[in-house]
Amino acid sequence: MSGPDDSGDVVELRVHGVSGASAAQVLDLQQTGQVAGDRSGGFYRPRPRYPDSAGAHGVTLEAYRWGDLPSGTVARTLAVVFLLPFMLVNVAIWMRPANPRSEATVKSLCRLLALTLTVLYVLAIAGVALDLVGWKCLASPDCLAGRSWLSWLGGRPIGLRLAVLALVPAAAVGLIWRVSCRPGRTFEAFRAPEQGTSASRLGTVGQWDAEPLVGRLRAIHVAAAFATLDLVLLLARGASDASPVTIALTAITGVILTGCVGLLCTPPLMDRAPGDKRLDRVTRTLRTAAISLTVVVVALVLTSSQPWPQERELPGYDSTLTGLFVAQTTLLIALGVVLLWHRRREHGATPLFGLGALVVAAIGISMAVAYSAELVYRVADFLDRGVSTGAGIASGPPRAYTWAIYGFFRAVLFTAIVAGLVIVISRRGRRRAAAAIVARDFPDPPAEAGPRLRQVRDAIARARFTEKLVPLAVLYGCLAGLGTATTTIGLLGQVPGDVIERNIGLPAGAITFTIAFGSWVIAAIILGLIIGGIFAYRTEPYRRHIGVLWDLGTFWPRAAHPFAPPCYSERAVPELARRITYLVERGDAVLLTGHSHGSVLLAATVLQLPPQVGDRVALLTHGSPLRRLYARLFPAYVDDAALHEIGRRVGWRWVNLWRDTDPIGGWIFSPRPAPAPATAGDPAAPVDRRQRDPRDVVTPPGDSVAPPIHGHWPGESDEPFTEAVQELVQRLGGRADTPGTPR
């Protein structure tokens, strides 16, 4: 869609944050028209026939709306609940240390951890379909009573039951495979300019075509998924029939899984250029071999005439699941060792204590294990309804899942206790610091402003708790990793109640109750995430807080897990770069204004602009998480060098507005309350401008309430924003009309 030909001196291009605001809201106008892009990501301008088609600052307003790229529908927004473990492990690969020597090792470990999630996904579905239903329920008349939809398989040979029910995990793999392959945009249409781009890693966001890598990873994960299903069936069959055919098929399954692991451990090979088709053929061949093997294995299970073992549990399933947990524990330990070894030794220079990737990966693994355990336990509970005997289905889920629920509940409980202590202990210090800020902002308040001053103090104190989340995240990540490690006790055939009663003295019944309660806690967390996703989609305040995690996670391409949600920056960043280049080449100067995650998109975009374009660009960020979140979480991509290069590329025509009441955004270069004058040695000094929030604590004449506390809300209509726009427009050489001046 081509834009109008009425170019002005300066175009103010606004990019919204996580709120997913409409174009009219971003422009602060009522009538808008689209001038470029499409419905998912487009550029809008006020319609020329309306009198408010120009901004209050004498510039032409334009908005880039990208909110529907990461979400867009209720279904896609709710996908955060079920794809969250995949997304977290995928984000972990981008949180590697700045030390380039650790890159290959961290990539390999994160990709292997991602593969274990796919294997766990298959094992959870297989545990329900093959173990609970096919092996246990269909052999129990009590379980089949009143279930006509299931009883048609009752009394059938075990091989037939397993062969039919193997279609369930196979269909689950096909579903997630299909979802990850849904049609997307053509990358060539959104490729960034190739001339004059930055060497900074942040500047490469959107430069790459990630689809070839995602395709390779997808083929490997699909191959491993079907090989996992084959392994479950072959171990069950081999428990009583270790025939040469069964042994040979098991060996082939092991070769396929080994090939998947070997490919993921060679990042230089996996990350080859998109034009290299040889590796693509290798991964597709591996996937085809795994699918073909599944057909052969199912046929073997269906036609084998040898008797099946008479065991209560599906043979080999419990040990396979526990072996997976052992592998996850080993990989987490290896990742922690690598991160600690390569962390920066300077005091205060290591975000998240150098364990960011480990923390996020451990949380993702913990959530995936909790999801799987909860699925098995809830289905077992459903199948047990009406069972009058003591040998119900619920008593049979694998011991590893019992340990997993216990470990997850223990991690959540301990973290909640510590978080409560941190809140109480740090409250006095946070309130003291907040009181000092309030006293500086409102030195002589009237007596009636006391309640409002306390509200402002509390808002600042709450916003400062963000820094306390860092050690809490590390604590939970370590406890979650420890919880995964304790599942390995299942190899000894022990359950938590017996072990704890024997070694600590707590009654086994109390531990059993704790595990049951923990299962319901997991169910409550999942339900809460679903409800939160619905509210985040339908209500702007919820989306502004919950959406920050979703948008932060989907900002990064799928480089570890192919089933993670798609990345929106692959389109948004190059699309912004092309639009800015077009506006400058037609004679306009461009003022970029970005709120929240919009400022991150603009930071990556500026690093991709050719030098001649950057000379006609200024940058205004507000509520920006660049320093407060991204520099801590992604030190290899957002550091002082990258931030200073952004400033140089726009000629230091950069203003960053921040508030003490904002729990997400903050300063970028300096936390000083007032901007320092620019000096030859430190041109970044005047970038940060602190906004007093609220404007006043006294109800103004003609109003019934005091000015609101904005926090993380955008403030395009606020006076500091207006003054910053006027200043940057003047520095761009354009006109800076006073508000309300017609053009």
HELIX and SHEET records of a PDB file:
HELIX    1   1 ALA A   23  LEU A   27  1                                   5    
HELIX    2   2 VAL A   74  ALA A   92  1                                  19    
HELIX    3   3 ILE A   93  MET A   95  5                                   3    
HELIX    4   4 PRO A  100  SER A  102  5                                   3    
HELIX    5   5 GLU A  103  ALA A  126  1                                  24    
HELIX    6   6 GLY A  127  LYS A  136  3                                  10    
HELIX    7   7 CYS A  137  ALA A  139  5                                   3    
HELIX    8   8 PRO A  141  LEU A  144  1                                   4    
HELIX    9   9 SER A  148  SER A  151  1                                   4    
HELIX   10  10 ILE A  158  LEU A  165  1                                   8    
HELIX   11  11 LEU A  167  SER A  180  1                                  14    
HELIX   12  12 PHE A  187  PHE A  190  5                                   4    
HELIX   13  13 LEU A  202  THR A  204  5                                   3    
HELIX   14  14 GLU A  211  GLY A  238  1                                  28    
HELIX   15  15 PRO A  244  LEU A  264  1                                  21    
HELIX   16  16 PRO A  267  MET A  270  1                                   4    
HELIX   17  17 ARG A  278  THR A  303  1                                  26    
HELIX   18  18 TYR A  317  HIS A  342  1                                  26    
HELIX   19  19 PRO A  351  GLY A  354  5                                   4    
HELIX   20  20 GLY A  356  LEU A  383  1                                  28    
HELIX   21  21 ILE A  393  SER A  395  5                                   3    
HELIX   22  22 ARG A  399  ASP A  441  1                                  43    
HELIX   23  23 ALA A  447  ALA A  449  5                                   3    
HELIX   24  24 GLY A  450  ALA A  463  1                                  14    
HELIX   25  25 ARG A  464  LYS A  468  5                                   5    
HELIX   26  26 LEU A  469  THR A  486  1                                  18    
HELIX   27  27 THR A  487  LEU A  492  5                                   6    
HELIX   28  28 PRO A  496  ASN A  503  1                                   8    
HELIX   29  29 ALA A  508  ARG A  538  1                                  31    
HELIX   30  30 GLU A  540  THR A  554  1                                  15    
HELIX   31  31 SER A  569  GLU A  585  1                                  17    
HELIX   32  32 HIS A  597  VAL A  606  1                                  10    
HELIX   33  33 PRO A  611  GLY A  614  1                                   4    
HELIX   34  34 LEU A  626  TYR A  630  3                                   5    
HELIX   35  35 ALA A  631  LEU A  633  1                                   3    
HELIX   36  36 ASP A  640  ARG A  649  1                                  10    
HELIX   37  37 GLU A  719  ARG A  731  1                                  13    
SHEET    1   A 8 THR A  32  GLY A  37  0                                        
SHEET    2   A 8 GLY A  42  PRO A  46 -1                                        
SHEET    3   A 8 THR A  60  ARG A  65 -1                                        
SHEET    4   A 8 VAL A  10  VAL A  15  1                                        
SHEET    5   A 8 ALA A 589  HIS A 595  1                                        
SHEET    6   A 8 VAL A 617  HIS A 622  1                                        
SHEET    7   A 8 TRP A 654  ARG A 659  1                                        
SHEET    8   A 8 ASP A 688  GLN A 691  1                                        
END                                                                             
